[in-house]
Amino acid sequence: MSDVLPPPPPSMILPPRLVHGVAREPWRETLARARWALGAYWALLVSSWAVLLATSLRWWHGDEAVVWVLIAASAVGVSCGNALAIARVRPWVVQAAAHGGLALAVLGGLPSQGGEAIVGVVAFAWSLAGGHLTLQRRGALMTLWVPMICWTAAVVTVIQERGHLRAWEVGRKSSVWDPLTVSLLLLVFGEFVLFLAGQEHYHTQVWQSGAAASPMHLTQHRDLGATRITKRGVFTVLALVALTTGLGARIAPWLWRTERAEGSRNTPAPAQPAPDVPEPDWDALLRSIQRAAREAARQAREVLPFVPLFLLDRPLRRAIRLRHYRRPLHAVSPTERASNLWRYVLIALGDAQLAPLRGEPIEHAVERAVELRTARHEPLPEGLAEAAEIYQRVRFGLGIPAGALDALQQHAERAYVTVRAPMTRAARVASWWRRLDA
C-alpha cells in the first residue's frame, strides 16, 4: 500500500460577491470587462438621440430646445448611473433615489415649471436608473425607457410626415412601413440585442475572474480563453434581429388607434351641452343590494363543500413535495437528486426558523444554525453539516464518489428530524400551512 496521502479537495468556487474579504477590483478592470456592455448601450442611446434630433430639425420646427434638454439630461443621468454601477452601489439605493427624487419633484410643483423642466428632470431620473441597471443582472428593459421614447417618436413622426397614415386609416395596416422606417426598426432591434449580448459577456467575465484561488485580471482571463464571438453566433444574432423586426413591424400597426378621437389635436372638439344629472333612485339601489346579497348567499352554499379543499391545499402540496424530494417516483439525475435532498433539509430549517439568508453561503448558514441552537440551549442538529458538505461537492462539480448520494440521503433525513425536534406541537402543525418557496 502506498503511504502517499490523497490530495485535499479543491476549495469551493464562489462568485466574487459571495466571497468575504475579497478586495474590490480597480475601476480600470471593471471598465475593461464592461466595455462591450457600456459601448453597446451608449451606441443605442446616442443613435436614438441622433434620430430624434434629425427628426426635430426636419419636421418639429420650434421644438429643438426640448430635444437638446432631453439629450443633455439623459447623458448626465446615464453617466452618473454607470459610475454608480462601477462603484457597486446597491440597485435598490439608486432606484429609490431616482424614482423618489422624481416623485418629490412632481409633488414640489414640477408640472408648473414648463415643458423643458419636466423633460429634463424625467429624462435625468430615468437615465440615472437605466444607466445603473446597464451592468446589473436584471432590469434590462428598464434601460430602454429613454432610447425607446426617442426611437418611437422618430419612427411615428416619419410615418406621419411621409403620408403613410392615409392607407393605414382605411385598413391597409402594413402600408405604414417603407425602407426608411424598416431600417430604423431593424437598427434599434439590432443594437438592443448587441447590448444584451454585452451584458452576458460582462457577467460571464466577472464570474470566471472570481472562480479561482486568486483574483484573475483581464489579461490572464483573455489568455485562458474568454467567451468569443463566432460566425455561428453572429448568424444567430442576425436571424433573431430579422425575425424580431418582422414580427414587430407586422404586429405594431394593429396596436395603434385607427380613428381620430374627438377633442384631439387634429379634430376640434364640438361643444357639448351639459347633461342633465338624474335624481338618485335609492329604492332601486336598495333592491340591487338585496339581490346581490341573495346571489352571494346562494353561491356561498355552492362553494361551501369545497372550502376544506382550500384549507388542505398547502398541506397536500407540502406532503407531495416532501415525498418527491426524498424518494422521487421517476428516475432523476444525480445532481437533481442531490438538489432535492438539500431542498428537503431547507424545508426543515425554514420550519425551525433557521432558514439561510438571501445570498448566504451554505457553510455560513450551517454555522449560523448551530450558533442559534447553542444560544437557545437546544440540541444541535445531526447530519446537517455532513449533508451540506456532500451537496456542495455535487453542486459545484467537484465529483460524486461512490455511495455519496446514499450517504447524503441518510444525512438529510436525519437532519430533517433533528432540526425539527425542538419544535413544539403547535409549531409543527403550523409548519404544514407554511408557504414554501418554489
C-alpha positions in Angstrom: 0.0 0.0 0.0 1.2 3.5 -0.8 1.8 6.0 2.0 1.1 8.9 -0.2 -1.9 10.8 1.1 -4.6 11.8 -1.5 -4.6 15.4 -2.4 -7.0 17.7 -0.5 -10.3 18.6 -2.2 -10.2 21.9 -4.1 -11.6 25.0 -2.4 -15.2 25.9 -3.1 -15.8 28.1 -6.2 -18.0 31.1 -5.5 -18.7 34.3 -7.3 -16.8 37.3 -6.1 -19.8 38.9 -4.5 -20.3 35.9 -2.2 -16.6 35.7 -1.1 -16.0 37.6 2.1 -12.8 39.7 2.3 -12.2 39.9 -1.5 -11.0 43.4 -2.4 -12.9 45.3 -5.0 -11.2 45.3 -8.4 -9.8 48.6 -9.8 -12.0 50.8 -12.0 -9.8 50.0 -14.9 -10.5 46.3 -14.6 -14.3 46.9 -14.4 -14.3 49.2 -17.3 -12.3 46.8 -19.4 -14.7 44.0 -18.7 -17.7 46.1 -19.2 -16.6 47.9 -22.3 -18.8 45.8 -24.6 -22.0 46.3 -22.5 -21.3 50.0 -22.0 -20.3 50.6 -25.6 -23.4 48.8 -26.9 -25.7 50.7 -24.6 -24.2 54.1 -25.4 -24.4 53.3 -29.1 -28.1 52.6 -28.7 -28.5 55.8 -26.7 -26.5 58.1 -29.0 -28.3 56.7 -32.1 -31.7 57.4 -30.5 -30.6 61.0 -29.8 -29.3 61.4 -33.3 -32.5 60.1 -34.9 -34.7 62.2 -32.6 -32.6 65.3 -33.3 -32.7 64.8 -37.0 -36.5 64.4 -36.9 -36.9 67.5 -34.8 -34.7 69.6 -37.2 -36.6 68.2 -40.2 -40.2 68.4 -39.0 -40.5 69.8 -35.5 -39.9 73.5 -36.1 -39.6 75.3 -32.8 -39.2 72.3 -30.5 -35.4 71.7 -30.9 -34.8 73.2 -27.4 -36.7 70.4 -25.7 -34.8 67.8 -27.6 -31.5 69.3 -26.6 -32.6 69.4 -22.9 -33.6 65.7 -23.1 -30.2 64.8 -24.7 -28.2 66.7 -22.1 -30.2 65.4 -19.1 -30.1 61.9 -20.4 -26.3 62.0 -21.0 -25.6 63.2 -17.5 -28.0 60.7 -15.9 -26.6 57.7 -17.8 -23.0 58.8 -16.9 -23.9 59.0 -13.2 -25.7 55.7 -13.3 -22.8 54.0 -15.0 -20.4 55.4 -12.4 -22.5 54.2 -9.5 -22.8 50.8 -11.1 -19.0 50.5 -11.4 -18.7 51.7 -7.8 -21.0 48.7 -6.8 -23.7 50.9 -5.2 -26.7 48.6 -4.4 -29.5 48.7 -7.0 -32.3 49.5 -4.6 -30.5 52.6 -3.3 -30.1 54.0 -6.8 -33.6 53.1 -7.9 -35.1 54.6 -4.7 -33.1 57.8 -5.2 -34.1 58.2 -8.8 -37.8 57.4 -8.5 -38.1 59.0 -5.1 -36.5 62.2 -6.4 -38.8 62.2 -9.3 -41.8 61.8 -7.1 -40.7 64.6 -4.8 -40.1 66.9 -7.8 -43.7 66.2 -9.0 -45.1 66.9 -5.6 -43.0 70.0 -5.3 -44.5 71.7 -8.2 -42.6 70.4 -11.2 -45.6 70.3 -13.6 -45.9 74.1 -13.2 -42.4 74.8 -14.4 -42.9 74.2 -18.1 -42.2 71.5 -20.6 -38.4 71.8 -20.7 -38.0 71.5 -16.9 -40.3 68.4 -16.9 -38.5 66.7 -19.8 -35.1 67.4 -18.1 -36.0 66.1 -14.7 -37.8 63.0 -16.0 -35.1 62.2 -18.5 -32.4 62.5 -15.8 -34.2 60.3 -13.3 -35.0 57.6 -15.8 -31.5 57.7 -17.3 -29.9 57.5 -13.9 -31.9 54.4 -13.1 -31.3 52.9 -16.6 -27.6 53.7 -16.6 -27.1 51.9 -13.3 -29.0 48.8 -14.5 -26.8 48.6 -17.5 -24.3 46.4 -15.6 -26.9 44.6 -13.4 -28.1 41.1 -14.0 -31.8 42.1 -14.1 -33.7 45.2 -15.3 -32.5 45.3 -18.9 -36.0 46.5 -20.1 -35.8 49.5 -17.7 -32.7 50.7 -19.5 -34.8 51.1 -22.7 -37.1 53.8 -21.4 -35.3 56.9 -22.8 -33.9 55.2 -26.0 -37.3 53.7 -26.9 -39.1 57.1 -26.3 -36.7 58.7 -28.8 -36.9 55.9 -31.4 -40.7 55.7 -31.2 -41.2 59.4 -31.5 -38.9 59.5 -34.5 -40.4 56.5 -36.3 -44.0 57.6 -35.7 -43.1 61.1 -37.0 -41.5 59.7 -40.1 -44.6 57.6 -40.8 -46.9 60.6 -40.3 -45.0 63.1 -42.3 -44.3 60.8 -45.3 -48.1 60.3 -45.8 -48.5 56.7 -44.8 -51.3 57.3 -42.4 -54.0 57.6 -45.1 -53.5 54.0 -46.2 -53.3 52.9 -42.6 -56.6 54.6 -41.6 -58.5 52.8 -44.4 -57.3 49.4 -43.3 -54.0 48.7 -45.1 -52.0 48.3 -41.9 -48.7 47.2 -43.3 -48.6 50.2 -45.6 -47.1 52.3 -42.9 -43.7 50.8 -43.4 -41.2 51.8 -46.1 -37.5 51.1 -46.5 -36.5 54.0 -44.2 -38.8 53.1 -41.2 -38.0 49.4 -41.5 -34.3 50.3 -41.5 -34.8 52.3 -38.3 -36.7 49.4 -36.7 -34.0 46.9 -37.7 -31.3 49.2 -36.3 -32.9 49.6 -32.9 -33.6 45.9 -32.5 -30.0 45.0 -33.6 -28.5 47.5 -31.1 -30.6 46.1 -28.3 -29.6 42.5 -29.0 -26.0 43.6 -29.0 -26.5 45.3 -25.7 -28.0 42.1 -24.2 -25.1 40.1 -25.5 -22.7 42.6 -24.0 -24.4 42.2 -20.6 -24.0 38.5 -20.7 -20.3 38.8 -21.8 -19.7 41.1 -18.8 -21.3 38.9 -16.2 -19.6 35.8 -17.6 -16.2 37.6 -17.3 -16.9 38.7 -13.7 -17.9 35.2 -12.7 -15.0 33.5 -14.3 -12.5 36.0 -12.9 -13.7 35.3 -9.4 -13.8 31.5 -9.8 -10.2 31.0 -9.0 -7.9 30.6 -6.0 -6.6 34.2 -6.6 -8.2 37.1 -8.4 -7.7 36.9 -12.1 -7.0 40.0 -14.1 -8.3 40.7 -17.6 -5.1 39.7 -19.3 -5.0 36.4 -17.6 -8.7 35.8 -18.3 -8.2 36.5 -22.0 -5.1 34.2 -22.2 -7.1 31.4 -20.6 -9.9 31.7 -23.2 -12.8 34.0 -22.6 -16.2 34.0 -24.4 -15.7 34.9 -28.0 -17.8 35.8 -31.0 -18.2 33.1 -33.6 -19.6 33.0 -37.0 -22.5 30.8 -35.9 -23.2 33.3 -33.1 -23.2 36.2 -35.5 -25.6 34.4 -37.8 -27.9 33.5 -34.9 -28.0 37.1 -33.7 -28.7 38.5 -37.2 -31.5 35.9 -37.7 -33.0 36.8 -34.3 -32.9 40.5 -35.2 -34.5 40.0 -38.6 -37.3 37.8 -37.0 -37.9 40.3 -34.3 -38.1 43.2 -36.7 -40.5 41.3 -39.0 -42.8 40.4 -36.1 -42.7 43.9 -34.6 -43.4 45.5 -38.0 -46.3 43.1 -38.5 -47.9 43.5 -35.1 -47.3 47.2 -34.3 -49.8 48.7 -36.7 -52.6 46.6 -35.3 -51.9 48.1 -31.8 -52.4 51.7 -32.9 -55.6 53.5 -32.9 -57.3 53.6 -36.3 -59.7 56.6 -35.8 -59.2 60.1 -34.6 -60.7 60.8 -31.2 -62.9 63.8 -30.7 -61.1 66.5 -29.0 -57.6 65.5 -30.3 -55.1 68.0 -31.7 -56.2 67.4 -35.3 -60.0 67.5 -34.7 -61.6 70.3 -32.8 -63.9 69.1 -30.1 -67.5 70.3 -30.6 -69.2 72.0 -27.8 -71.4 69.6 -25.8 -74.3 70.7 -23.7 -74.1 69.9 -20.1 -76.0 66.6 -19.4 -78.9 66.5 -17.1 -78.0 64.8 -13.8 -80.8 62.4 -12.9 -82.0 62.2 -9.3 -80.6 59.1 -7.4 -83.1 56.2 -7.2 -82.5 55.0 -3.6 -85.2 52.3 -3.9 -83.5 50.8 -7.0 -80.2 50.9 -5.2 -81.6 49.0 -2.2 -83.2 46.4 -4.4 -79.8 45.9 -6.2 -78.1 45.4 -2.8 -80.7 42.9 -1.7 -80.4 41.0 -5.0 -76.6 40.9 -4.7 -76.9 39.6 -1.1 -79.2 36.8 -2.2 -76.9 35.8 -5.0 -73.9 35.8 -2.7 -75.7 33.6 -0.2 -76.6 31.1 -3.0 -73.1 31.0 -4.3 -71.7 30.5 -0.8 -73.9 27.4 -0.3 -72.5 26.0 -3.6 -68.9 26.8 -2.7 -69.1 25.6 0.9 -68.3 21.9 0.2 -65.0 22.9 -1.5 -63.8 25.0 1.5 -61.9 22.1 3.1 -60.0 21.6 -0.2 -58.8 25.2 0.0 -57.7 24.7 3.6 -55.8 21.5 2.8 -54.2 22.9 -0.3 -50.8 23.7 1.3 -50.5 20.6 3.4 -51.2 18.4 0.4 -48.7 20.2 -1.8 -46.2 20.1 1.1 -46.6 16.3 1.5 -46.3 15.7 -2.2 -43.2 17.9 -2.4 -41.5 16.2 0.6 -42.2 12.8 -0.9 -40.7 13.8 -4.2 -37.6 15.3 -2.6 -36.9 12.2 -0.5 -37.8 9.4 -3.0 -39.0 10.6 -6.4 -41.3 8.3 -8.3 -39.3 8.6 -11.5 -35.6 8.5 -12.2 -33.7 11.8 -11.9 -30.1 12.8 -12.5 -27.6 12.6 -9.6 -27.3 16.4 -9.5 -31.1 16.8 -9.3 -31.3 14.1 -6.6 -28.7 16.0 -4.5 -30.5 19.3 -5.0 -33.9 17.7 -4.0 -32.4 16.3 -0.8 -30.9 19.7 0.1 -34.3 21.3 -0.5 -35.7 18.7 1.9 -33.3 20.0 4.5 -34.1 23.6 3.7 -37.8 23.0 4.5 -36.9 21.7 7.9 -34.6 24.7 8.5 -37.5 27.0 7.5 -39.9 25.3 9.8 -37.4 25.8 12.7 -36.8 29.4 11.7 -33.2 28.6 10.8 -33.6 29.2 7.0 -30.5 30.6 5.2 -30.5 34.3 4.4 -30.7 35.5 0.9 -27.3 35.0 -0.9 -25.8 33.4 2.2 -23.2 30.7 1.5 -24.2 27.2 2.6 -21.4 26.8 5.1 -22.2 30.1 6.8 -25.9 29.1 7.0 -24.9 25.8 8.8 -22.7 27.7 11.2 -25.4 30.2 12.0 -28.0 27.4 12.6 -25.6 25.8 15.0 -24.9 29.1 16.8 -28.6 29.8 17.1 -29.3 26.3 18.6 -26.5 26.8 21.0 -27.8 30.2 22.1 -31.3 28.6 22.6 -29.8 25.8 24.7 -31.3 23.3 22.3 -29.7 20.1 21.0 -27.5 20.5 17.9 -28.9 19.2 14.6 -27.2 16.0 13.5 -26.3 15.3 9.9 -26.7 18.9 8.8 -23.1 19.7 8.3 -22.4 16.4 6.5 -25.4 16.9 4.2 -24.2 20.4 3.3 -20.7 19.2 2.6 -21.8 16.4 0.2 -24.3 18.7 -1.5 -21.7 21.4 -2.2 -19.3 18.9 -3.8 -22.1 17.7 -6.1 -23.4 21.2 -6.8 -20.1 22.7 -7.8 -19.0 19.7 -9.9 -16.2 18.5 -7.6 -17.1 14.9 -8.1 -19.7 12.3 -6.9 -17.9 9.5 -5.1 -19.5 6.1 -4.9 -22.2 6.0 -2.3 -22.2 9.8 -1.8 -25.9 10.2 -2.8 -27.0 7.4 -0.4 -25.0 9.0 2.4 -26.5 12.4 1.5 -30.0 10.9 1.8 -29.2 9.4 5.2 -27.8 12.7 6.5 -30.6 14.7 5.0 -33.3 12.5 6.6 -31.5 12.6 10.0 -31.1 16.4 9.7 -34.8 16.9 8.9 -35.7 15.0 12.1 -33.2 16.6 14.4 -33.7 20.1 13.1 -37.5 19.9 13.8 -37.0 18.0 17.1 -37.1 21.1 19.4 -40.3 22.5 17.8 -43.5 22.5 19.8 -46.5 20.6 18.6 -48.3 23.9 17.7 -45.3 24.9 15.6 -45.2 21.5 13.8 -48.9 21.9 12.9 -48.5 25.5 11.7 -45.5 24.5 9.6 -47.8 22.4 7.3 -49.5 25.6 6.3 -46.3 27.5 5.8 -45.7 28.8 2.3 -42.8 27.0 0.6 -40.6 28.7 -2.0 -40.8 27.3 -5.5 
